[in-house]
């Protein structure tokens, strides 16, 4: 069984339907978003455990309906936790992980993504405060939409959740993440960050194509 | 060359002059605006220019796209009112602060108070009212304005107040269309008029009232169409018509029936259309003058009472299919008489409705006979009838006919003309009323209990479950009929209380007027009603109650008086037929508190206890009424901060609920009921109103409306408030689930104009009537008793007295109702004060000259206004255009004071298919056309106010 696990967001309303569902192609997509979101929300120390992340991502991706190379990650010997922390701060510190920072008007972007979360029954979590435009929050949202697509018995809601995934990818995530990934890699990201960035970039592109194709069908 | 060389001004002075204009036409921001208070169909997209948090001007955007190749686009979409709307934002009657009266009601003495003081007093009065008579003793009438209506609905739902069905209050219910089609609201897109070959402007004056759309008629004319203007007076729409038919006021049914007589007699009727679309082939028993029913033929038990029959020349007696109208070439009988053996062994003679109709027309409505009624020459009747029979004919109907006592008969005759000429369900044909729909998010927002997509889904799922249940009970029923009749009827009687948000009690206002406004007295005046009826008004009324036709709706009873009236966006004293003369002593004086929420101090506000300033267009997020006339959702955005202390209605109600909860707690009120078992807890009402804080403000509310509409499938994917703010409007892509949208019964084709009823013609979808057809024979016992089972002409009753003149009305050119009557720019474009138009002959006979102050009177009372002596007005008629507010007249007595507010007595009927109440549909409506009156030179000229 697959259970979604929100970190930066929380439910604001009674949501009909189950809280866990049998694993399938759609929960696999949700699971990948969950792992990727967790990676970019993790502390530098946690994020440094490349073996763990690659294993979790591989497990999550088992039932994916499209080809997705998880690959492996090899963290160079001798990299200290301080090195990881410094590297993390250098590449992901400041506003690097904030989608709104990549736009002219961050406030407008935050309002926009917040409204998306709200309409689908979510709000920023009080227990795990994180900016609404943080990469991990946005991936959290996609995780939730995929889970709801898998869990709802209503064909109308299924279509709505799919459209929401496509629109959120196009209007928000894909609008800034590819640039962020390219810039961070160009800035010399080491492992496992480079691996995670490449997996993120590849997965977003593949998932977008998949969702668009499903909607077209 | 410099300008001083030409005009000789020193350059500095010229610059000062230029700078004045530069300053005036300088702006800092541009947004979208439109004018949503029942300027119907409206939806004109305007660009609004603001500077220093103040609107400086507006102009039509001209941005609507072309829909169908070869058909003109709608641009520029605008009118004189819209072009200077912003002037009203800062005009003298603008409400800027909460105010409380300090003198008698209507004394004009006010004090400015804080929002907290105002809301606390209202909350206390509400609590007093609840203690005295339950929450249902807090009443509202309302407005069609989108930004006001859904917060008001939600507010009343949350605390359990009583809401009056608004439709009869403004009386645009095309009752004859309802009697014929089971729905009153076909509304083609305005560009569809271009496809017409013959346009009958009939009970309408589009040159005044449809300024943004009137060009389609002229373009149709350049495209080859002919325009016929049918009206007693020579109004402005006559100017561009090919023919004017000068008909005596209110006698239009006779004209319509005479045209039908010609068409049938000359054999130029569309018999295939008649057979498939109408009840005219259905068989009627000659012994009872009632339909032959399955219960007659097969006995009672399981036989449907509403299963009717055709006569097939080959098969004999056949059931008239209730599931599909198409006959696939079968020519069921339209004439002749036939013998049928009933279940009880009796043999009876039956004949098609059309055979009865033809006899009646021949006996009473030949063109020559009708001339005695209408004054229209028979040659004119024949000419137009022949044109209608051979053309794509479109009846441009306003909401004038429905305001006559026998307006239903007039409209039934119009529909009959279209039926025999095959003129609906095709582009450029049909008849029009109004509709609101498609922006389904507006409706979900009134009642949703969960935020976001889950709340929308919950409502849709519930509606689908109800639909499935009804379809299981009757597999032949269509989704349209379920939506139009069954679901809305069920909803009208549902009061879910705290478990849902449908806590308010809905009431057809006829009972409000009867019990609480003492209209009982007027309606029972035997000389003011239909004198051809054999019984008194109260005999019909009491029979309707006894039959249970209004059970649960016939409120508020005398023992359940109202205590608080909250009028939001409406103007009850101006609008109500009978006005303050009737409502004042009977209702107004008994109310403990009257609250008016509006952007301006109108007549009702002037007679209220507390007035609350509401934000106006350009100051709040709003949409125009979504309608198939334009097929677009149009945004009016918050371009500037509301003037003074004004607030959007959404915020006003939220604050009121918070204050209500505070005062309830301080007074120890934790819970109350409404007498039907539902309970309400003040402490959580604000949370329920906002869905626990989810709907924090007007942006969220507007976005929710759009997103829910996308979810239902009426707006394109990806549409949200941000998108609307970019483009200003969005074209609808689907009908959604609302009754009036489904009643269009046509596909939406994105590159084609919209013409209603195509599904009836092309697919054979049945109509939501008793017979499942366009129904011209109504064998409800009251119709039989009234002699109206078939369309007939009846003279207009003398509701108000036996005076020789008849007052008619219509919308004027200068205002949408009373909204713009005080606009400083508009006032300069006409005489600027209340007037009535009178004929040269009637003026001369009474010694009245143009611009004299006259007293117009009947048995009820009188009012005074300027005389506009016009050669366009027919002798015997006076025209009092709608919209002047009561306080603009001398003595604060407007034209509505001499209106009796009579309702058609048999409109209290029920228990017969579509002759049954459902929200905004079948019910009694007051009339105000053809009011008996006379006038004289004002005997008190020193009091003329000049």
Contacts between the chains, C-beta under 8 A, distances in Angstrom:
chain1	res1	chain2	res2	distance
A	12	B	451	6.7
A	12	B	692	7.4
A	12	B	694	6.6
A	13	B	450	5.2
A	13	B	451	5.2
A	13	B	452	6.9
A	13	B	454	6.0
A	13	B	455	7.7
A	13	B	691	7.7
A	13	B	692	7.9
A	13	B	694	7.5
A	14	B	450	6.7
A	14	B	454	7.8
A	15	B	454	5.9
A	16	B	454	6.6
A	16	B	457	8.0
A	16	B	458	7.4
A	112	B	722	6.5
A	115	B	700	7.3
A	115	B	703	6.0
A	115	B	720	7.5
A	118	B	451	6.9
A	118	B	452	6.4
A	118	B	694	6.5
A	118	B	700	7.3
A	119	B	451	7.6
A	119	B	452	4.2
A	119	B	453	6.0
A	119	B	703	7.6
A	119	B	704	7.2
A	119	B	707	5.3
A	120	B	452	5.7
A	120	B	453	5.8
A	121	B	450	7.9
A	121	B	451	6.4
A	121	B	452	5.1
A	121	B	453	7.3
A	121	B	454	5.6
A	154	B	457	5.8
A	154	B	461	6.8
A	156	B	457	6.5
A	156	B	460	6.7
A	156	B	711	7.6
A	157	B	453	6.8
A	157	B	457	5.3
A	160	B	453	5.6
A	160	B	457	7.8
A	160	B	711	5.7
A	163	B	717	5.5
A	164	B	453	7.9
A	167	B	717	7.4
A	167	B	718	5.8
